[in-house]
């Protein structure tokens, strides 16, 4: 710790209540819970995701459809989080419609609920394709909408590589506080919070080296290419896991696995951390999930800021 730096006690805000929208398999929920918060509500339409959520948060109420949700249906919560659908914003979609699409346009349903309920904090996530969707107007629309309903703050991008994970997965996050400058403190001392780029870049090289060492010999990396899962001999970071987009394996890979089949993990070492129950459905859900370790870091910063106001 730097000399003279004040230690902030965050125990007073260790039980901030969270409402999670488009919860998926609980990436936001797990990360914020690890940061000391408590999940009070979840909204998720996918039935398989609901099974996962009910297993890990059996006492948390779940709503299945945000379009039918009313503010009065949502328990009081200090922070609302949402990784809203990305299909109409993603670079993987050659015909993306931006926020005009019926899936990514669900952002406005979330915003309308927040307008009425006025949670103290909001935390949103989406793909980096949002930066270029609608020639940049989609990003401006999100920012303008959040400001219009009363939230001050900012946005930033972060890659899973920056968190020390061997996967190239860049996402954009929005953080805002209701009619308060609190969220601005998240960007105080940005170099200290986000790390110097040169340092992170050097760290990426070491990640690749460690990964190469752990996957040497005849144990290729698992990747997901257009059409399904497959293996590659690459000795570097794993590319982003993408949703399946076809009925057959495409691209260049070693020992491809067709969509819908369980993965042959006999050639992937246990050290990779890949469950032997992984299949196309589970891979899709993992690909849609928010990285918990990144959310945990954000959650700790929010708790620290809240402690300053106690």
C-alpha positions as CSV (number, residue, x, y, z in Angstrom):
1,X,0.0,0.0,0.0
2,X,1.3,3.5,-0.9
3,X,2.5,5.6,2.0
4,X,-0.2,7.8,3.4
5,X,-3.0,6.1,1.5
6,X,-6.2,6.0,3.6
7,X,-7.7,2.6,4.2
8,X,-11.5,2.6,3.7
9,X,-13.7,0.2,5.6
10,X,-16.2,-1.3,3.3
11,X,-17.9,-3.6,5.8
12,X,-20.7,-1.1,6.2
13,X,-21.8,-1.7,2.6
14,X,-21.0,-5.4,2.4
15,X,-24.7,-6.2,1.9
16,X,-25.7,-3.9,-0.9
17,X,-28.7,-5.4,-2.6
18,X,-28.5,-6.4,-6.2
19,X,-31.2,-6.8,-8.9
20,X,-29.9,-8.7,-11.9
21,X,-31.5,-8.4,-15.3
22,X,-30.7,-10.6,-18.4
23,X,-29.0,-12.7,-15.7
24,X,-28.0,-15.6,-17.9
25,X,-26.1,-18.1,-15.7
26,X,-25.2,-15.5,-13.1
27,X,-21.9,-14.0,-14.1
28,X,-22.9,-10.6,-12.7
29,X,-24.5,-12.2,-9.7
30,X,-21.5,-14.3,-8.8
31,X,-19.0,-11.4,-9.2
32,X,-21.0,-9.0,-7.2
33,X,-21.7,-11.6,-4.5
34,X,-17.9,-12.2,-4.2
35,X,-17.5,-8.4,-3.8
36,X,-19.8,-8.6,-0.7
37,X,-23.2,-7.8,-2.2
38,X,-26.4,-9.8,-1.9
39,X,-28.5,-10.8,-4.9
40,X,-32.2,-10.0,-4.2
41,X,-33.8,-10.4,-7.6
42,X,-33.1,-12.0,-11.0
43,X,-34.7,-11.6,-14.5
44,X,-33.9,-14.2,-17.1
45,X,-36.1,-15.7,-19.9
46,X,-34.0,-18.8,-20.9
47,X,-35.3,-21.9,-19.1
48,X,-31.9,-23.6,-18.9
49,X,-30.4,-20.5,-17.4
50,X,-33.2,-20.3,-14.9
51,X,-32.3,-23.9,-13.8
52,X,-28.7,-22.8,-13.2
53,X,-29.8,-19.7,-11.3
54,X,-32.2,-21.6,-9.1
55,X,-29.5,-24.1,-8.2
56,X,-27.1,-21.4,-7.0
57,X,-29.6,-18.8,-5.7
58,X,-32.6,-21.0,-4.7
59,X,-34.2,-18.3,-2.6
60,X,-34.0,-15.4,-5.0
61,X,-37.2,-14.6,-7.0
62,X,-36.9,-14.9,-10.8
63,X,-39.0,-13.1,-13.4
64,X,-38.9,-14.6,-16.9
65,X,-39.7,-11.6,-19.1
66,X,-38.5,-8.1,-18.7
67,X,-41.2,-6.8,-21.1
68,X,-44.0,-7.8,-18.7
69,X,-42.1,-6.7,-15.6
70,X,-43.4,-3.8,-13.5
71,X,-41.2,-1.7,-11.1
72,X,-43.5,-2.8,-8.2
73,X,-42.5,-6.4,-9.0
74,X,-38.8,-5.7,-8.2
75,X,-37.6,-5.8,-4.6
76,X,-35.7,-2.8,-3.4
77,X,-32.1,-3.0,-4.6
78,X,-29.1,-0.6,-4.3
79,X,-27.6,-1.7,-7.6
80,X,-29.2,-2.9,-10.9
81,X,-27.0,-4.8,-13.3
82,X,-27.7,-6.0,-16.8
83,X,-25.8,-7.6,-19.6
84,X,-28.5,-6.9,-22.2
85,X,-28.7,-9.0,-25.4
86,X,-25.9,-8.3,-27.8
87,X,-27.0,-10.0,-31.0
88,X,-28.0,-6.8,-32.8
89,X,-24.8,-5.1,-31.8
90,X,-22.2,-7.8,-32.3
91,X,-19.6,-7.8,-35.1
92,X,-20.6,-11.5,-35.5
93,X,-23.9,-10.4,-36.9
94,X,-23.4,-9.1,-40.5
95,X,-27.0,-7.7,-40.5
96,X,-27.0,-6.1,-37.1
97,X,-29.8,-3.6,-36.5
98,X,-28.3,-1.9,-33.4
99,X,-30.7,-0.8,-30.7
100,X,-33.5,-0.9,-33.3
101,X,-33.2,-4.7,-33.1
102,X,-35.8,-6.5,-31.0
103,X,-33.2,-8.2,-28.9
104,X,-30.6,-5.5,-28.2
105,X,-33.5,-3.0,-28.1
106,X,-34.5,-4.5,-24.8
107,X,-32.1,-2.0,-23.3
108,X,-34.9,0.5,-23.4
109,X,-37.2,-1.8,-21.3
110,X,-34.4,-1.9,-18.7
111,X,-34.0,1.9,-18.9
112,X,-37.8,2.5,-18.5
113,X,-37.9,0.3,-15.4
114,X,-34.9,2.1,-13.9
115,X,-36.5,5.5,-14.7
116,X,-39.4,4.5,-12.4
117,X,-37.5,2.6,-9.7
118,X,-34.5,4.8,-9.5
119,X,-31.9,2.4,-8.1
120,X,-28.8,4.1,-6.6
121,X,-26.4,2.4,-9.0
122,X,-26.6,0.8,-12.4
123,X,-24.0,-1.4,-14.0
124,X,-24.4,-2.5,-17.7
125,X,-22.3,-4.6,-20.0
126,X,-22.3,-5.4,-23.7
127,X,-20.0,-6.3,-26.6
128,X,-17.4,-3.9,-28.0
129,X,-19.5,-3.9,-31.2
130,X,-21.7,-1.3,-29.5
131,X,-18.9,1.2,-30.1
132,X,-19.4,1.0,-33.9
133,X,-23.1,-0.1,-34.2
134,X,-25.3,2.4,-36.1
135,X,-22.1,4.3,-37.0
136,X,-21.5,5.1,-33.4
137,X,-25.0,6.4,-32.7
138,X,-25.9,3.3,-30.6
139,X,-23.3,4.2,-28.0
140,X,-24.5,7.8,-28.0
141,X,-28.1,6.6,-27.5
142,X,-27.2,4.5,-24.5
143,X,-25.3,7.3,-22.9
144,X,-28.0,9.9,-23.6
145,X,-30.7,7.6,-22.3
146,X,-28.9,6.9,-19.1
147,X,-28.3,10.6,-18.5
148,X,-31.9,11.4,-19.4
149,X,-33.3,9.0,-16.7
150,X,-30.9,10.5,-14.2
151,X,-27.7,8.5,-14.2
152,X,-24.3,10.2,-14.1
153,X,-21.1,8.2,-14.7
154,X,-19.2,6.8,-17.6
155,X,-18.2,3.8,-19.6
156,X,-15.0,1.8,-20.2
157,X,-13.8,-1.3,-22.0
158,X,-12.0,-4.2,-20.4
159,X,-10.6,-7.4,-21.8
160,X,-10.5,-10.7,-20.0
161,X,-6.8,-10.7,-20.8
162,X,-6.4,-7.7,-18.6
163,X,-7.8,-9.7,-15.7
164,X,-5.2,-12.4,-16.2
165,X,-7.5,-14.8,-18.1
166,X,-6.1,-16.5,-21.2
167,X,-8.9,-15.4,-23.5
168,X,-9.3,-12.5,-25.8
169,X,-12.7,-11.1,-24.7
170,X,-13.3,-7.4,-24.8
171,X,-16.5,-5.9,-23.3
172,X,-17.8,-2.4,-22.6
173,X,-19.2,-1.5,-19.2
174,X,-21.4,1.4,-18.1
175,X,-21.5,2.5,-14.5
176,X,-23.7,5.3,-13.2
177,X,-25.2,6.6,-10.0
178,X,-28.6,8.2,-9.7
179,X,-28.5,12.0,-9.6
180,X,-25.1,11.8,-7.8
181,X,-21.5,12.2,-8.7
182,X,-20.6,9.1,-6.9
183,X,-20.0,7.1,-10.0
184,X,-17.4,9.7,-11.2
185,X,-15.2,8.5,-8.4
186,X,-14.9,5.1,-10.1
187,X,-12.7,6.9,-12.7
188,X,-10.6,8.7,-10.1
189,X,-6.9,7.8,-10.4
190,X,-7.7,5.8,-13.6
191,X,-4.2,4.6,-14.1
192,X,-4.2,3.1,-10.6
193,X,-7.6,1.5,-11.0
194,X,-7.3,0.2,-14.6
195,X,-3.5,-0.3,-14.7
196,X,-1.0,1.2,-17.1
197,X,-1.5,-0.1,-20.7
198,X,2.2,-0.9,-21.1
199,X,2.1,-3.0,-17.9
200,X,-1.1,-4.8,-19.1
201,X,0.5,-5.4,-22.5
202,X,3.5,-7.0,-21.0
203,X,1.3,-9.1,-18.8
204,X,-0.5,-10.5,-21.9
205,X,2.8,-11.9,-23.2
206,X,3.4,-13.7,-20.0
207,X,-0.1,-15.1,-20.1
208,X,0.5,-16.5,-23.6
209,X,3.8,-18.1,-22.4
210,X,2.2,-19.7,-19.4
211,X,-0.7,-21.1,-21.5
212,X,1.7,-22.5,-24.1
213,X,3.6,-24.3,-21.4
214,X,0.5,-25.8,-20.0
215,X,-0.9,-26.9,-23.3
216,X,2.2,-28.3,-25.0
217,X,2.6,-31.7,-26.6
218,X,-0.5,-33.2,-28.1
219,X,-3.1,-31.2,-26.0
220,X,-4.5,-28.5,-28.3
221,X,-6.6,-25.6,-27.1
222,X,-10.3,-25.7,-27.3
223,X,-11.9,-23.0,-29.5
224,X,-15.3,-22.3,-31.0
225,X,-15.4,-21.4,-34.6
226,X,-18.1,-20.5,-37.0
227,X,-20.4,-23.5,-37.0
228,X,-19.3,-25.2,-33.7
229,X,-16.5,-26.2,-31.4
230,X,-13.1,-27.4,-32.5
231,X,-9.5,-27.7,-31.5
232,X,-6.5,-25.7,-32.7
233,X,-2.8,-26.2,-32.3
234,X,-2.3,-22.5,-31.6
235,X,0.0,-21.8,-28.6
236,X,-1.5,-18.5,-27.6
237,X,-4.6,-17.1,-25.9
238,X,-7.9,-18.7,-26.7
239,X,-10.2,-16.5,-28.9
240,X,-13.6,-15.3,-27.7
241,X,-16.1,-18.1,-27.4
242,X,-18.9,-17.4,-29.9
243,X,-22.4,-18.5,-30.3
244,X,-23.0,-21.3,-32.8
245,X,-24.0,-20.0,-36.2
246,X,-24.4,-23.1,-38.3
247,X,-24.9,-26.9,-38.5
248,X,-21.4,-27.9,-39.4
249,X,-17.8,-27.1,-38.5
250,X,-16.1,-24.3,-40.4
251,X,-12.7,-22.7,-40.5
252,X,-9.4,-24.5,-39.8
253,X,-9.2,-26.7,-36.7
254,X,-8.0,-30.0,-35.5
255,X,-10.5,-32.7,-34.7
256,X,-13.7,-30.7,-35.1
257,X,-16.8,-31.4,-33.0
258,X,-20.2,-30.9,-34.7
259,X,-22.8,-28.6,-33.2
260,X,-25.0,-30.3,-30.6
261,X,-22.5,-33.0,-29.9
262,X,-20.6,-33.3,-26.6
263,X,-17.0,-32.4,-26.8
264,X,-14.3,-35.0,-26.9
265,X,-12.2,-33.6,-24.1
266,X,-9.9,-36.6,-24.0
267,X,-7.3,-34.5,-25.8
268,X,-7.7,-31.4,-23.5
269,X,-5.8,-31.5,-20.3
270,X,-7.6,-31.2,-17.0
271,X,-5.5,-28.1,-16.2
272,X,-7.6,-26.2,-18.9
273,X,-10.5,-26.1,-16.5
274,X,-13.0,-27.3,-19.1
275,X,-15.9,-29.4,-17.7
276,X,-16.4,-32.8,-19.3
277,X,-20.1,-31.9,-19.4
278,X,-19.5,-29.0,-21.8
279,X,-21.6,-29.2,-25.0
280,X,-23.0,-26.7,-27.5
281,X,-25.7,-25.5,-25.2
282,X,-23.5,-24.9,-22.3
283,X,-20.8,-23.4,-24.5
284,X,-23.4,-20.8,-25.7
285,X,-24.3,-19.9,-22.2
286,X,-20.7,-19.5,-21.2
287,X,-20.1,-17.4,-24.3
288,X,-22.9,-15.1,-23.3
289,X,-21.8,-14.8,-19.7
290,X,-20.1,-11.9,-18.0
291,X,-16.6,-12.6,-16.6
292,X,-17.2,-12.8,-12.8
293,X,-13.6,-11.8,-11.8
294,X,-14.0,-8.5,-13.7
295,X,-17.4,-7.8,-12.1
296,X,-16.0,-8.6,-8.7
297,X,-13.3,-6.0,-9.2
298,X,-16.0,-3.4,-10.2
299,X,-18.1,-4.4,-7.2
300,X,-15.3,-3.8,-4.8
301,X,-14.8,-0.3,-6.3
302,X,-18.5,0.5,-5.8
303,X,-18.4,-0.7,-2.2
304,X,-15.4,1.4,-1.5
305,X,-17.1,4.5,-3.0
306,X,-20.2,3.9,-1.0
307,X,-18.1,3.6,2.2
308,X,-16.8,7.2,1.5
309,X,-20.3,8.5,1.9
310,X,-21.1,6.7,5.1
